Amino acid sequence: MSWISGPLMAFDLETTGTDVETDRIVTAAVVRLEADGSLSGERTWLLDPGVAIPEQASAIHGISTERARAHGMEAAAAVEEIARAVADGLRSGTPLVVMNARYDLSLLDRECRRHGVESLSERLGGVPSPVIDPLVIDKHVDRYRRGKRALYALCAHYGVPLDDAHDAKADAVAAARVVRCLGERHRPVGGMPLDDLHGLQVRAAAEQSLSLQAYLRRTADPSAVVEPAWPLIPRRREPQPGESVPGVPVRSR
């Protein structure tokens, strides 16, 4: 049976910014969609991230510092629950849908380490798998299509409603529905075994990163570096005395 005919779990974060090494989780959602597209399970979290939420981030997801401090869970406890929910879903054999997975999964990894919580990789004994990323797959199957590839643009392209963009639950549900439509439209991907699909995305994400890096080096910054790892960016190594380690830019979502 193809993965498009089975249940999907989807995960989404809204955060204080776009740097996986320094930014924090503000809201999170883990949802389960059945084969008919119905929502059969959901968990959502509002966190007090422990830092001020920049106005630019609040303008996107609607959560202010004051609201997070007044109503949000303590960050370490929430991060533990989020990591456990995602790990439990993957252990059950349900594929995990994450739009721009290298961002959300890497930021969750850093939050786990920041708060002394067991990471997804530690819980699962390796990099989270199988992950299905509509951003990576769409770029792979429709490489030359012009226009944006943000979630709202993918929803418009694949005919998926997105009524409350940048709400973690709404984005998670929409990502799962987009990826199912994508699999139905592009049958070679939709019929691929999950392990093979995961491996395809590892290779495709690396190729896409190298292509973007080459473009940036030609047009903007000759020293630009775009992280090729997917679905989890390795932790940045701390520099030794007298040594500098280049940063890893992360594209905004």
SULURJO-V500470 format. One line per field, one symbol per residue. psi: psi as a letter, one per 40 degrees, with the letter a starting at -180 (. if undefined). burial: + if it has 24 or more other ideal C-beta (glycine too) atoms within 12 Angstrom, else -. A space follows every 50 residues. Layout:
# SULURJO-V500470
psi: ???
burial: ???
This chain:
# SULURJO-V500470
psi: hideeaiiiihiiiaeaehdddiihdiihhihhideeiheiihiihihee ihhiddddddeehiddddddeiihdddddddddddddddddeehihhhhf ddddddddddddddefihiddddefahhihihhdddddddefdehiiiei dddddddefhigegiehddddddddddddddddddgddddehiddddddd ddddddddddddddddddddheehhhheiiehhiihhhiiheiihiihih ii.
burial: --++-++++++++++++++++-+++++++++++---+-+-++++++++++ --+---++-++-++---+---++-++-++++++++++-++---+++++++ ++++++++++++-++-+-+++-++--+++++++++++++++-------++ +++++-++-+-+--+++++++++++++++++++--+--++-+-+--++-+ ++-++--++--++------------++++++++--+-----------+++ +-+
